[in-house]
Amino acid sequence: MASSPQGWHVWTETWPKIRSYSINQRLKIGIVGETGQLARAISQSQAARSGLTTFFNRQSLDLSADPEDLRDALSKFDHVDVIINAAAYTAVDRAEEDQAKAFAVNGTAPGIIADYCNKRDIPLVHISTDYVFNGQSRLPYMPEQDADPLNVYGASKLLGEKAIKASGCGYVILRTSWVYDAQGQNFFTTMLRLAETRDELSVVCDQFGRPTYAADLAAACLSAAQNISVDSVKYTGTYHVSGSGPIISWAEFARAIFEIAKPYLKKNMTVHNIPSSEYPTPAKRPSYSALNISNYEMMFDSQMQDWRSSLQIAIDEWQKTN
Ligand SMILES: NC(=O)c1ccc[n+]([C@@H]2O[C@H](COP(=O)([O-])OP(=O)(O)OC[C@H]3O[C@@H](n4cnc5c(N)ncnc54)[C@H](OP(=O)(O)O)[C@@H]3O)[C@@H](O)[C@H]2O)c1
């Protein structure tokens, strides 16, 4: 085990690769957002492969469509027992300019899907974000704490949560943070791509949270879908899910990525701390958005992986395809 300059530890031995969840083989799950990192991780899970899952992409279900058209299109779900909405307008900075679309996809569409679920008496698993909070806390946010988004993306996701709650359907809202996968475009793959051409990087050191590996979030979604299908009254609610383990800054996350990926990198990477003020972005971000995951772990009787162990698995996955 190696100690980082910040005092938390990066495990260098192989971590247990256990993601235990089991899905009723006859549960028919409809998943919106086929091309996103979360839906891809769901599709790669053993549980999804052995179950009856149907994926919908933007072509088969456009969440920014006119509400009437979207209502009509939802008949495509008539055969499913539960819906997982993994789709969202996730371009946090672009949302500041493209407000109407962000609110349509993240605010209005989830409400329309929830109304459909309510009418059919099937449950909805929906994903929301740590960016519903304003970052003033210095303790991990509890699900019942007041939301106060700082940016359009957070406000649009909060609207979606409220619409789902108002619909009367059985729902699990999973708020998560800092989602990454071994492929696609995210902080993790960006850091490793930059490492091909650079040997030092500056990364913000004053925004704190916890990373979530897409496969861990996928497991949480499938577990939520399974449980809410069995008992919608017991499980309906808002929960927080992220990797467990130390709360870190983006700069510390970058260092952890480079430390674990060291055997596969051509050179040692140096990460310099910079304040957010030196990396201005159109959207404001909360300076602290760690989530308290205990109510999810208790209700669903499962433990979120330490982000350091998941990072090791992600690096192994990344290395296989690079
Ligand atoms: N990524 C993060 O760091 C993070 C953090 C907190 C919460 N979350 C939440 O976690 C969930 C999953 O995120 P992710 O990282 O998997 O997102 P992602 O990789 O950006 O994928 C988003 C998905 O939504 C689809 N989508 C966007 N606009 C659409 C529309 N108008 N109609 C239909 N589909 C549309 C995209 O389709 P196209 O490929 O066609 O664009 C894509 O499949 C989201 O609810 C997100 O808000 C993410």
The ligand as a Gaussian input file, in Angstrom:
#p B3LYP/6-31G(d) Opt

LIG

0 1
 N      -21.162000      11.653000     -15.554000
 C      -21.152000      12.113000     -14.305000
 O      -20.122000      12.506000     -13.767000
 C      -22.427000      12.132000     -13.503000
 C      -22.397000      12.658000     -12.186000
 C      -23.579000      12.677000     -11.443000
 C      -24.744000      12.174000     -11.997000
 N      -24.741000      11.676000     -13.260000
 C      -25.998000      11.166000     -13.808000
 O      -25.816000       9.791000     -14.094000
 C      -26.636000       9.420000     -15.205000
 C      -25.825000       8.680000     -16.220000
 O      -24.794000       9.542000     -16.671000
 P      -23.697000       9.080000     -17.745000
 O      -22.393000       9.550000     -17.231000
 O      -23.885000       7.653000     -18.108000
 O      -24.125000      10.031000     -18.957000
 P      -23.572000      10.053000     -20.438000
 O      -22.460000       9.089000     -20.642000
 O      -23.362000      11.474000     -20.786000
 O      -24.825000       9.519000     -21.265000
 C      -25.993000      10.248000     -21.382000
 C      -26.966000       9.447000     -22.202000
 O      -28.164000      10.213000     -22.328000
 C      -28.529000      10.223000     -23.703000
 N      -29.288000      11.391000     -24.071000
 C      -28.921000      12.693000     -23.992000
 N      -29.883000      13.475000     -24.510000
 C      -30.881000      12.645000     -24.922000
 C      -32.140000      12.826000     -25.536000
 N      -32.566000      14.055000     -25.885000
 N      -32.903000      11.749000     -25.793000
 C      -32.477000      10.512000     -25.487000
 N      -31.292000      10.255000     -24.918000
 C      -30.492000      11.310000     -24.638000
 C      -27.206000      10.185000     -24.456000
 O      -27.443000       9.814000     -25.796000
 P      -26.456000      10.291000     -26.995000
 O      -25.272000       9.379000     -26.930000
 O      -27.275000      10.093000     -28.229000
 O      -26.112000      11.713000     -26.728000
 C      -26.468000       9.132000     -23.633000
 O      -26.874000       7.844000     -23.999000
 C      -27.271000      10.719000     -15.692000
 O      -28.559000      10.836000     -15.146000
 C      -26.402000      11.809000     -15.117000
 O      -27.106000      13.024000     -14.915000
 C      -23.614000      11.632000     -14.028000

